[in-house]
């Protein structure tokens, strides 16, 4: 049977996830700039990069949502989620 994460392990994993989000936000700023305009010399390449980034971000959001749903489907975690 797999070991359940401790609160410290869960806190660490959440912190690592937040760092991933910050990295994605940084990538968005690099592509779109602060004002939301595409940056770079080759507009076609930048647009393709932006679309690819959005696709990857959407996939990650979907996978994270599914992972949370799977965890919350377990009775122990469902009870803890409702207590808070």
Backbone as CSV, one residue per row, in Angstrom:
resi,resn,N_x,N_y,N_z,CA_x,CA_y,CA_z,C_x,C_y,C_z
1,UNK,0.844,-1.179,0.000,0.000,0.000,0.000,0.894,1.249,0.000
2,UNK,0.611,2.213,-0.859,1.449,3.415,-0.921,1.348,4.228,0.368
3,UNK,2.442,4.863,0.722,2.488,5.708,1.912,1.732,7.009,1.651
4,UNK,0.910,7.402,2.589,0.186,8.672,2.481,1.132,9.811,2.848
5,UNK,1.004,10.939,2.175,1.911,12.053,2.498,1.584,12.654,3.864
6,UNK,2.619,13.076,4.569,2.419,13.789,5.832,2.043,15.228,5.501
7,UNK,1.632,15.965,6.524,1.286,17.368,6.280,2.495,18.150,5.771
8,UNK,3.684,17.821,6.281,4.904,18.500,5.834,5.188,18.178,4.366
9,UNK,5.033,16.917,3.989,5.252,16.526,2.586,4.241,17.220,1.684
10,UNK,2.988,17.285,2.142,1.945,17.937,1.350,2.227,19.427,1.209
11,UNK,2.666,20.062,2.301,3.010,21.491,2.257,4.141,21.734,1.265
12,UNK,5.147,20.854,1.296,6.286,20.981,0.396,5.842,20.820,-1.064
13,UNK,4.969,19.845,-1.296,4.497,19.620,-2.660,3.684,20.810,-3.177
14,UNK,2.858,21.376,-2.310,2.085,22.565,-2.697,3.027,23.721,-3.008
15,UNK,4.047,23.906,-2.179,5.026,24.977,-2.404,5.730,24.788,-3.750
16,UNK,6.117,23.542,-4.055,6.759,23.269,-5.344,5.806,23.570,-6.498
17,UNK,4.530,23.244,-6.327,3.534,23.544,-7.356,3.396,25.039,-7.585
18,UNK,3.433,25.811,-6.499,3.354,27.265,-6.635,4.563,27.805,-7.390
19,UNK,5.726,27.210,-7.161,6.912,27.628,-7.907,6.751,27.353,-9.393
20,UNK,6.127,26.239,-9.733,5.866,25.923,-11.141,4.973,26.998,-11.759
21,UNK,3.943,27.411,-11.016,3.030,28.449,-11.515,3.793,29.747,-11.746
22,UNK,4.661,30.098,-10.813,5.459,31.315,-10.985,6.348,31.232,-12.224
23,UNK,6.912,30.054,-12.477,7.728,29.880,-13.683,6.892,30.051,-14.943
24,UNK,5.664,29.529,-14.936,4.780,29.698,-16.096,4.445,31.172,-16.297
25,UNK,4.175,31.873,-15.190,3.873,33.294,-15.306,5.060,34.049,-15.891
26,UNK,6.257,33.642,-15.502,7.461,34.259,-16.049,7.558,34.001,-17.554
27,UNK,7.247,32.769,-17.975,7.268,32.452,-19.411,6.251,33.300,-20.156
28,UNK,5.086,33.497,-19.570,4.071,34.344,-20.204,4.584,35.770,-20.381
29,UNK,5.249,36.300,-19.347,5.786,37.663,-19.454,6.843,37.746,-20.546
30,UNK,7.658,36.688,-20.681,8.694,36.687,-21.712,8.087,36.703,-23.106
31,UNK,6.990,35.993,-23.288,6.358,35.922,-24.616,5.489,37.136,-24.873
32,UNK,4.673,37.518,-23.891,3.691,38.576,-24.115,4.138,39.944,-23.631
33,UNK,5.177,40.013,-22.831,5.603,41.299,-22.290,4.660,41.745,-21.189
34,UNK,4.977,42.843,-20.565,4.163,43.328,-19.443,2.798,43.829,-19.885
35,UNK,2.714,44.343,-21.101,1.457,44.917,-21.583,0.599,43.915,-22.338
36,UNK,1.035,42.678,-22.431,0.256,41.662,-23.133,0.511,41.624,-24.629
37,UNK,1.459,42.427,-25.119,1.799,42.411,-26.542,2.852,41.335,-26.796
38,UNK,2.760,40.696,-27.950,3.756,39.685,-28.306,5.106,40.357,-28.486
39,UNK,6.162,39.693,-27.972,7.507,40.253,-28.087,8.346,39.348,-28.976
40,UNK,9.326,39.893,-29.607,10.218,39.100,-30.449,10.223,39.610,-31.880
41,UNK,11.233,39.186,-32.648,11.394,39.669,-34.017,10.499,38.937,-35.002
42,UNK,10.358,37.629,-34.846,9.591,36.815,-35.769,8.197,36.581,-35.193
43,UNK,7.248,37.419,-35.607,5.890,37.382,-35.037,5.238,36.009,-35.195
44,UNK,5.442,35.359,-36.323,4.837,34.046,-36.557,5.369,33.015,-35.557
45,UNK,6.672,33.041,-35.316,7.286,32.121,-34.360,6.785,32.394,-32.946
46,UNK,6.672,33.662,-32.591,6.211,34.035,-31.261,4.762,33.600,-31.061
47,UNK,3.915,33.779,-32.085,2.519,33.362,-31.975,2.414,31.847,-31.802
48,UNK,3.210,31.100,-32.542,3.205,29.642,-32.415,3.673,29.233,-31.018
49,UNK,4.686,29.911,-30.498,5.165,29.625,-29.147,4.095,29.922,-28.106
50,UNK,3.393,31.027,-28.295,2.334,31.400,-27.360,1.214,30.362,-27.368
51,UNK,0.824,29.916,-28.550,-0.233,28.902,-28.647,0.207,27.586,-28.010
52,UNK,1.456,27.204,-28.234,1.981,25.978,-27.629,2.000,26.103,-26.104
53,UNK,2.400,27.253,-25.604,2.431,27.481,-24.166,1.030,27.368,-23.575
54,UNK,0.048,27.954,-24.241,-1.335,27.869,-23.759,-1.831,26.427,-23.749
55,UNK,-1.470,25.673,-24.751,-1.876,24.270,-24.816,-1.266,23.473,-23.655
56,UNK,0.007,23.677,-23.405,0.673,22.984,-22.298,0.066,23.405,-20.967
57,UNK,-0.187,24.689,-20.784,-0.795,25.163,-19.539,-2.173,24.545,-19.336
58,UNK,-2.965,24.477,-20.377,-4.295,23.881,-20.269,-4.209,22.406,-19.901
59,UNK,-3.255,21.706,-20.482,-3.071,20.288,-20.162,-2.669,20.107,-18.704
60,UNK,-1.800,20.962,-18.211,-1.365,20.870,-16.816,-2.528,21.156,-15.871
61,UNK,-3.321,22.159,-16.174,-4.490,22.465,-15.346,-5.440,21.274,-15.320
62,UNK,-5.679,20.667,-16.480,-6.558,19.501,-16.543,-6.008,18.352,-15.704
63,UNK,-4.714,18.049,-15.854,-4.111,16.955,-15.096,-4.146,17.228,-13.593
64,UNK,-3.862,18.455,-13.191,-3.917,18.790,-11.768,-5.332,18.628,-11.220
65,UNK,-6.312,19.057,-11.990,-7.705,18.906,-11.571,-8.066,17.438,-11.402
66,UNK,-7.667,16.606,-12.364,-7.952,15.168,-12.277,-7.249,14.547,-11.066
67,UNK,-6.016,14.962,-10.805,-5.288,14.415,-9.665,-5.987,14.768,-8.353
68,UNK,-6.464,15.996,-8.226,-7.189,16.406,-7.022,-8.487,15.609,-6.907
69,UNK,-9.194,15.419,-8.008,-10.432,14.640,-7.977,-10.176,13.203,-7.538
70,UNK,-9.094,12.621,-8.015,-8.753,11.239,-7.643,-8.444,11.150,-6.153
71,UNK,-7.663,12.109,-5.649,-7.323,12.102,-4.227,-8.583,12.296,-3.388
72,UNK,-9.429,13.243,-3.770,-10.625,13.522,-2.974,-11.667,12.410,-3.068
73,UNK,-11.532,11.523,-4.034,-12.445,10.387,-4.133,-12.163,9.355,-3.044
74,UNK,-10.972,9.391,-2.452,-10.633,8.483,-1.365,-11.345,8.962,-0.099
75,UNK,-12.020,8.047,0.604,-12.822,8.440,1.778,-12.053,9.266,2.817
76,UNK,-10.811,8.881,3.109,-10.048,9.605,4.130,-9.871,11.070,3.742
77,UNK,-9.491,11.330,2.506,-9.241,12.698,2.067,-10.534,13.479,1.911
78,UNK,-11.603,12.799,1.506,-12.905,13.467,1.374,-13.349,14.002,2.734
79,UNK,-13.185,13.187,3.799,-13.554,13.624,5.145,-12.729,14.821,5.578
80,UNK,-11.426,14.795,5.305,-10.567,15.917,5.698,-10.930,17.176,4.936
81,UNK,-11.292,17.054,3.669,-11.646,18.229,2.868,-12.920,18.879,3.384
82,UNK,-13.859,18.089,3.862,-15.115,18.637,4.355,-14.993,19.242,5.747
83,UNK,-13.956,18.852,6.499,-13.751,19.382,7.843,-13.268,20.819,7.816
84,UNK,-12.600,21.242,6.761,-11.956,22.561,6.720,-12.895,23.631,6.298
